[in-house]
Amino acid sequence: MCDQVRGSDAEYASAMAAGIRAVMSDKTSEFSLEYPCHSPVEKRWFVCRVASFCHENAFRILMTHEDVTKTKLAEIELNFQNQEKEKRALELIIANNELSIAATAFQSQGGILVTDANRVILRVNRAFTTITGYSEQELIGETSHLLRTDLDDTTFHHEMWQVVNKTGEWAGEIWSHRKNGDMYPEQITVTAAKDANGKVTNYIVNLTDITLSKAAAEEIQQLAFYDPLTKLPNRRLLVDRIKHALATSGRAGWVGALLFIDLDHFKTLNDTLGHDSGDLLLQQVSARLIDSVRECDTVARIGGDEFVVLIEGLSQHAIESAAETQVIADKIHATLNEPYQLGLDQYYSSPSIGVTLFQDQLLGIEELLQQADIAMYQAKKAGRNDIRFFDQQMQDTINARASMEKDLHKALEREQFQLYYQVQVNSSRQVVGAEGLIRWVHPKRGLVSPCDFISLAEETGLILPIGEWVLDTACAQLKAWQQDETTHQLTISVNVSTKQCRQSDFVALVKTSANKFDINPALLKLELTESILLENVEDIIATMQELKEVGIHFSLDDFGTGYSSLQYLKQLPLHQLKIDQSFVRNIAIDHSDQAIVRTIIAMASSLELNVIAEGVETEEQQKFLQKNHCNHYQGYLFGKPSPIDQFEVLLK
């Protein structure tokens, strides 16, 4: 049969190999002869030959197959190990790169500080030592408190660390100090590093020295909002502050003022002494303006020799706020008229000042500035070196007030004051005393009521010498009455202002006056208003107690119209309460007034105080008061205030 098989040895060997592979993989059904057989007999013979060969050599073939498998497995294992080595080598390269990057980042230009959970410094980078001036050895082991300054208080730092521990991070601007003691601003970020359990293990602080950037920002702001020559706010910043003042005044109710100031003949100075002298004058004017106002006010230079002063927080009442503004304007006017030293030259300059007031946002900012500007030009037209208000009616009021103040200074020395007396009677209409009321007999104005000048005297401080004159005059009259049997028991009441009571030598002044005229102190009654209880009540009580010890009596005037504290009322060494005439005026018909008067009388009775009603003008009023146990009265029903000679005629 073998001889019958055709083909070369190579073909035979290839066919045998294919058959063996088919047998080993149990795929004999798929075996296809690669050896060329030309008949079915040849094909069957060859298949049998292959099977026989595999049967005879089964063990050897199996062993060969196992060896190949082991070899293959060994190759796979070796390849896997080589891959792992390559992977670990790559990871090592990456880790080294990351460490290199981290080390490079740690030594960046920004300062980095690492602490433990107790904020003890563990490590700093070179930038941190460069910024602070401390070496790494000086910082390691210290706490972060080493770099703290007094500019950021303890509360600030406490709150900062609370935020860090709560949120894990805090960023902001703080002040720190270098080793040499210099303080500097820095932008910092504090980050809390935590373990898997959420417990803080470290704090990382990143900081940047912002000294230069902050200075640059301040310089930009300075250029944007401030005049480079005088360092005063410029027009842009002034407008912003006026806008804020308008809004605030509307809410709070106070009045504000704008003063527009122009230097007279400034161009002449520049033309004669040069612009350097002009600049020097502007700088000195700026300094004087700042010294003339409060810190809360604004002084601005809006161009050339023009300045604007913004005054805030004036009185809610128009006349009072205008008077306050006049005082400020007068002060500025006076100080700008003082001589200037411009190098070797002494120079005199004067201002023209225009004033306008505001209380809300009814007018715009430009309108207000225009009003002040118009008023300033009115001052220039009037001859320069003057002050003018935009509102002519207000200007007239201010002028009249200024004229009255000038005359008031002369009134004492020219003996223009007189004491008028209004009778006080009991329920039987017997005269028990009088109230001394000051009057100003002006040579041109005629008889001036206290309502027109007492508040001015209070503001200017003239109330102190005027009050002393009133005391001396009353004591002199008591002395005269003591010489007459019909008047020796009469009392005199005089009003005492809060300013007088707060004088350190007030007790001495009263004692001196009483001793000088050798009067019975019990006949002198000092009337105080409720406003005296608004502040320093303990000092007032002490003053009153000291005078009470020598026999002086006290009456609380206008009771019920002010801010009396009943707690203090019981402590005051009073002799009498005085029912204000506003409650007496309609007492016959107004049930509310009747209830108030009854309450005052009952209170006085419970406090064992005498009570007197002022402003009694009708029989009905007097009868109601008497029916409710008020037994002393003062008013037109019994007599008007009159000079002493007329009063004594009334007594007779």
Secondary structure, 3 states (H helix, E strand, C coil): CCCCCCCCHHHHHHHHHHHHHHHHCCCHHHCCCCCCCCCHHHHHHHHHHHHHHHHHCHHHHHHHHHHHHHHHHHHHHHHHHHHHHHHHHHHHHHHHHHHHHHHHHHCCCCEEEEEECCCEEEEECHHHHHHHCCCHHHHCCCEHHHHECCCCCHHHHHHHHHHHHHHCEEEEEEEEECCCCCEEEEEEEEEEEECCCCCEEEEEEEEEECHHHHHHHHHHHHHHHECCCCCCECHHHHHHHHHHHHHHHHHHCCEEEEEEEEECCHHHHHHHHCHHHHHHHHHHHHHHHHHHCCCCCEEEEEECCEEEEEEEEECCCHHHHHHHHHHHHHHHHHHHCCCEEECCEEECCCEEEEEEEECCCCCCHHHHHHHHHHHHHHHHHCCCCCEEECCHHHHHHHHHHHHHHHHHHHHCCCCCEEEEEEEEEECCCCEEEEEEEEEEEECCCEEECHHHHHHHHHHHCCHHHHHHHHHHHHHHHHHHHHCCCCCCCCEEEEECCHHHHCCCCHHHHHHHHHHHHCCCHHHEEEEEEHHHHCCCHHHHHHHHHHHHCCCCEEEEEEECCCCCCHHHHCCCCCCEEEECHHHHCCCCCCHHHHHHHHHHHHHHHHCCCEEEEECCCCHHHHHHHHHCCCCEEECCCCCCCECHHHHHHHHC
